[in-house]
Amino acid sequence: QLQLVESGGGLVQPGGSLRLSCEPSGFTLDYYGLGWFRQAPGKEREGVAFISSSGDKVEYADSVKGRFTISRDNAENVMYLQMDSLQPEDTAVYYCAAGSPAGALSENYYSYWGQGTQVTVST
């Protein structure tokens, strides 16, 4: 199965920022809706943000609204998640995924997944 590759994770203090990127392996992103998901230790994977294939529609989990921004550059074949005002509860492995052009945050819409990148928010 074709995959996506995340990068940009790391350790950051509360209130800090990180920008995650997502690039495909073996395909072009422009036909796909894209999403970011995360899984914290001991918790289920949850949807974080979604962007439609054209970039004209975005959705965010309530927990990250106003702090995270999803974007994509189809010409460069890359997607980003800008994370500001990070909190300890944002600590998780973050995954990007590609699926339905006009999908949602549900994992059922996604066919291609990245391997995940660790984000740790701690003092």
Secondary structure, DSSP 4 states (H G I P E B T S, - for coil): --EEEEE--EEE-TT--EEEEEEEESS-GGGSEEEEEEE-TTS--EEEEEE-TTS--EEE-TTTTTTEEEEEETTTTEEEEEE-S--GGG-EEEEEEEE-TT--SSGGGEEEEE--EEEEE--
